[in-house]
Amino acid sequence: MRYRIAICEDDTECAAKLKEMIKEIMTERRTEYLCERYADAENLTSALTDSPKYQILFLDTVLNGKSGVEFAKKLRQQGVHSPIIFLSSSSAPALSAYAAEPTHFLLKPVMKQDLNTALCRVFRQRESSFVCMVKTSDGEIAALSANDILYLEVYDKVILVHCRGGNTLTAAGPLTNFCGQLPAGRFCACHRCYAVDFAGVRRLRRNEFVLEDGTVIPVARRRFDQVLSAWKTYINEEKMK
């Protein structure tokens, strides 16, 4: 999953620092993203009309002397439902800001840990409402939530989608393409033939994961350090919920 992020901030230095921290966090998560900055509400409004929707919006509470909170309320009225994270030099606008249903409110100067907490909240919200459309090998289309899938397995050139509850679907296409549809940071291709939902991992035993139902999934030796790091990141983010 690739996240499109917009920063609406009239302070060039603040926006640059925010973009750099976002880059660090998304790189640590191994999550694809695109981040674009807008200096005023008008340009962002045009972008929201002409471009694919952003999954995350960072809005300053004051934009060139105008209220960023009122701008956010207008976006909501226009049907923009993307998570909004407010940026502010003061806690004063916090109460009125919640009328725009923000996901988080960050005080400047923004600290990386606080930014990470805000982004993790967005990621968890998207995962809870995530639906993956799976084209099965027999031509049917199945709609699955992230919570339905326990692990993926490549077998005889098809993907076996092992679901919680014991059901198994077969899907076409490379494993990497299928994983690209799933919430980043939660699902991990730990082997060329397997990908797991970290939420279903109970322990790591030598070079294999043991899942909640007792299934043992191999972890490729050459991917071990990367997979272990990703699993630790997921666990740490869960602690911040």
ChimeraX attribute file (.defattr): number of C-alpha atoms within 10 A of each C-alpha:
attribute: neighborCount
match mode: 1-to-1
recipient: residues
	/A:1	15
	/A:2	14
	/A:3	16
	/A:4	16
	/A:5	20
	/A:6	23
	/A:7	24
	/A:8	26
	/A:9	25
	/A:10	19
	/A:11	13
	/A:12	12
	/A:13	10
	/A:14	14
	/A:15	19
	/A:16	14
	/A:17	15
	/A:18	21
	/A:19	18
	/A:20	11
	/A:21	17
	/A:22	19
	/A:23	17
	/A:24	14
	/A:25	18
	/A:26	17
	/A:27	12
	/A:28	13
	/A:29	17
	/A:30	13
	/A:31	16
	/A:32	14
	/A:33	15
	/A:34	11
	/A:35	15
	/A:36	14
	/A:37	19
	/A:38	19
	/A:39	17
	/A:40	20
	/A:41	21
	/A:42	12
	/A:43	13
	/A:44	19
	/A:45	13
	/A:46	10
	/A:47	15
	/A:48	15
	/A:49	10
	/A:50	9
	/A:51	8
	/A:52	9
	/A:53	16
	/A:54	19
	/A:55	18
	/A:56	21
	/A:57	24
	/A:58	23
	/A:59	28
	/A:60	30
	/A:61	26
	/A:62	21
	/A:63	18
	/A:64	14
	/A:65	8
	/A:66	13
	/A:67	14
	/A:68	24
	/A:69	23
	/A:70	16
	/A:71	20
	/A:72	24
	/A:73	17
	/A:74	13
	/A:75	16
	/A:76	16
	/A:77	11
	/A:78	9
	/A:79	8
	/A:80	15
	/A:81	17
	/A:82	18
	/A:83	21
	/A:84	23
	/A:85	23
	/A:86	28
	/A:87	25
	/A:88	20
	/A:89	14
	/A:90	11
	/A:91	12
	/A:92	9
	/A:93	17
	/A:94	19
	/A:95	8
	/A:96	11
	/A:97	19
	/A:98	15
	/A:99	13
	/A:100	19
	/A:101	15
	/A:102	21
	/A:103	18
	/A:104	21
	/A:105	23
	/A:106	21
	/A:107	15
	/A:108	13
	/A:109	12
	/A:110	16
	/A:111	13
	/A:112	16
	/A:113	11
	/A:114	14
	/A:115	20
	/A:116	18
	/A:117	15
	/A:118	20
	/A:119	21
	/A:120	19
	/A:121	19
	/A:122	19
	/A:123	20
	/A:124	16
	/A:125	13
	/A:126	16
	/A:127	17
	/A:128	12
	/A:129	10
	/A:130	16
	/A:131	18
	/A:132	17
	/A:133	11
	/A:134	19
	/A:135	16
	/A:136	18
	/A:137	15
	/A:138	10
	/A:139	10
	/A:140	9
	/A:141	13
	/A:142	13
	/A:143	11
	/A:144	14
	/A:145	14
	/A:146	20
	/A:147	16
	/A:148	17
	/A:149	22
	/A:150	24
	/A:151	24
	/A:152	27
	/A:153	21
	/A:154	20
	/A:155	11
	/A:156	7
	/A:157	13
	/A:158	16
	/A:159	23
	/A:160	21
	/A:161	21
	/A:162	18
	/A:163	17
	/A:164	15
	/A:165	10
	/A:166	8
	/A:167	10
	/A:168	15
	/A:169	16
	/A:170	18
	/A:171	24
	/A:172	18
	/A:173	14
	/A:174	13
	/A:175	21
	/A:176	13
	/A:177	11
	/A:178	17
	/A:179	17
	/A:180	15
	/A:181	16
	/A:182	21
	/A:183	22
	/A:184	20
	/A:185	21
	/A:186	21
	/A:187	25
	/A:188	23
	/A:189	20
	/A:190	24
	/A:191	20
	/A:192	14
	/A:193	19
	/A:194	20
	/A:195	24
	/A:196	24
	/A:197	22
	/A:198	20
	/A:199	18
	/A:200	20
	/A:201	20
	/A:202	13
	/A:203	12
	/A:204	16
	/A:205	12
	/A:206	10
	/A:207	14
	/A:208	18
	/A:209	21
	/A:210	16
	/A:211	20
	/A:212	14
	/A:213	13
	/A:214	11
	/A:215	12
	/A:216	16
	/A:217	23
	/A:218	19
	/A:219	25
	/A:220	17
	/A:221	14
	/A:222	10
	/A:223	14
	/A:224	17
	/A:225	12
	/A:226	13
	/A:227	18
	/A:228	14
	/A:229	13
	/A:230	21
	/A:231	22
	/A:232	12
	/A:233	15
	/A:234	19
	/A:235	14
	/A:236	11
	/A:237	18
	/A:238	13
	/A:239	7
	/A:240	11
	/A:241	10
